[in-house]
Amino acid sequence: MHLNPEGRLMVPPWIEDPGYYKSDNTFIGFTPVESERDYYLPDTVTVMSETDVVNRCLAIHAVTPFQTGIEPEPSTTMTTEEVTQMVTNWYQSKIAE
């Protein structure tokens, strides 16, 4: 997030698809790869591989477990394998867009 002139946090304009898997006040977002964009990204942006994203989500899951189901349906805690598969599928679908 960036602080705008009015003192509010905002999604940086170069992030095309923001707001996934919050951890330590940071989010995962997507922007085109360098060969597909004609603008600069700050050096402070962390580029994450699929493995990096899965590991981040497993660390989140260890503290605040991901749940199955959508309210009002009952939910259960996802297994490590379920989280890994969910995040892998999500990452691959984002890369394919």
Rosetta blueprint (number, residue, H / E / L):
1 M L
2 H E
3 L E
4 N L
5 P L
6 E L
7 G L
8 R L
9 L E
10 M E
11 V L
12 P L
13 P L
14 W L
15 I L
16 E L
17 D E
18 P E
19 G E
20 Y E
21 Y E
22 K E
23 S E
24 D L
25 N L
26 T E
27 F E
28 I E
29 G E
30 F E
31 T L
32 P L
33 V L
34 E H
35 S H
36 E H
37 R L
38 D L
39 Y L
40 Y L
41 L L
42 P L
43 D L
44 T L
45 V L
46 T L
47 V L
48 M L
49 S L
50 E H
51 T H
52 D H
53 V H
54 V H
55 N H
56 R H
57 C H
58 L H
59 A H
60 I H
61 H H
62 A H
63 V H
64 T L
65 P L
66 F L
67 Q E
68 T L
69 G L
70 I L
71 E L
72 P L
73 E L
74 P L
75 S L
76 T L
77 T E
78 M L
79 T L
80 T H
81 E H
82 E H
83 V H
84 T H
85 Q H
86 M H
87 V H
88 T H
89 N H
90 W H
91 Y H
92 Q H
93 S H
94 K H
95 I H
96 A H
97 E L
